Amino acid sequence: MARSIEELTDVVTTQIGHYRSLKAALVDEARAAAQSDAQALAEAMRAKQERVALIREAETRICRLMAQLAPPGADTPIRLCELAASLPGPDGDRLKDLGRVLKTEATDLQRINRANADLIAHCLKLVKQSLDVLSNLLAPQLVYQPAGAPAHRSLPVHRFSQRA
C-alpha cells in the first residue's frame, strides 16, 4: 500500500506539472490570437493538444491508483480529498496538499481557457465584420434619381490582370 501511495503522489505531482505546462500553452495561444498570428496559433493549439493527451493519461493512472487505495466499502470513484482524509499521517497530509494545488491549477486553467474562447470569438467577430464591410463596398448600391425613382449604382470594380 505504501508503494501505491508513493506512486499516486508521484503521478499527481506529474499531473500538476502537466497542468502548469498547459497553462503556458494557453498563454501562448492567447498571445497568438491577439496578434492574429495564424502559424503561432496553430503551434500553440498543437502544443495544447499534446499536453491534454498527457493529462488524460495521468488522470487514468490516478483513477486506477485511487481505486486500489480506496477504503473497503467506499463509493467509487473516490475523490482525492476523500482518499487523503482516510489516510493517516504525512501521507494523507501530502495528498491533501497536492489535491489543493491540483484544484487551484485546474481552476486557473478553466479561467484562462474561457478567456481564450472569448478572445477568439471576438477576433472572429471582427473578421466577420470586416468581411461584411468589404462585401457592402463591392455590392451594387441603390440610389435615387431626382424624381425619386430608384436607380442602381455600383462602385467601380477594378479587374486584376492574370499576369500579376
Secondary structure by P-SEA (a helix, b strand, c coil): caaaaaaaaaaaaaaaaaaaaaaaaaaaaaaaaaaccaaaaaaaaaaaaaaaaaaaaaaaaaaaaaaaaccccccccccaaaaaaacccaaaaaaaaaaaaaaaaaaaaaaaaaaaaaaaaaaaaaaaaaaaaaaaaacbbbbbccccbbbbbbcbbbbbbccc
